[in-house]
Amino acid sequence: MSRHPAHKLNNNMARIIKFEKNDCAPCAQVSAYLDNKGITYETINPFDQPDLAAKFRIRTVPTVLVLDNEEVQQRIIGFKPEELALIAL
């Protein structure tokens, strides 16, 4: 798991987690998009951390979660630039 500074959400520090695996092309697209927008996030491989994946009900990769006080505020499944853009606001 890599850690990056949290993203601000409603004047609070939100946590952005991207669940991915190494050989996943859409996962790489999501990473490139978030990096290009300067969005910081944690990267977790759900196969390496199945308990955490189960906690957040991760069923596919890539999945991006925006958490505020450990509560899911937004869930983006797949590479969807129009939804990822909302994180960058």
N, C-alpha and C positions, 0 to 999 in steps of 0.2 A: 504494500500500500504506500503510495507516495502522498505526502501532505503538502498542500499549498495554502496560502492565506485564504480566509473565508471571503465570500462575496457578501456585500451589504444588501439586506432586504428589509424594507420598512424601518430604516434607521437601526436595525439590529444586525448582528453578524450572522449570516446564514451559512450553512454548510452545503457545498455542492459535491455530490459523489457521482462518479461515472463508473458503472460496472461494465467491464470489458474483458475480452480475452485477446491474447497476442496475435493470433492469425485471423482476425476479423476485420475485413475491409471497411464496413460501415463504422466500426469502432475507431479506426484510424481517421475516418472522415470527421467524426464528432470531435476527436482530439484536435485535429487541425483547425476546425472551426472555432472551438473554444479558445485555443491558443492564439489564433489570429485576432480574436476579439478581446484578448487580454483577460479572459475569465479564468479565475483560479479554481481548482477543483482537486479532489482526491480521486485516485484511480484504484479500483479494487477488482480483482479477478474473482468472480463468484465461485469458481471451481476450487480456488485456494482458500476461500473463506465462506464455506457453505452456510454456517450459522448466521453470519451477517446477511447473506443473500436471502435466507429464509425469513429473517426478521423483517426485511423490507419487501418481501414477496417478489423477488427478482426471478423472472421466468425466461428472459431472453436478454441478449446483449446486442448492441449497446443499450443501456438504460441509464438515463441521467436523472438524479433526484436532487431537488432543492429542498433542504430541510431548514426549518426555523424552530429552534428549541427542540430539536430531534423529532419534529413532526413534519411529515411530507407535505410540502406546499405545492409542488409541481413534479410530475413524472413525465419524462419524454422517452419514448421507446423508439429506437431506430434513429436514422439520420434525418432529422426534420428541421432544416434551417429556419423555417418560419416560427417554430416553437422555441428553438434554441435562441433566436434573436430576442425573445422576451426576457431571457436571463440577463442579456447584455444591457438592458435598460437601467 
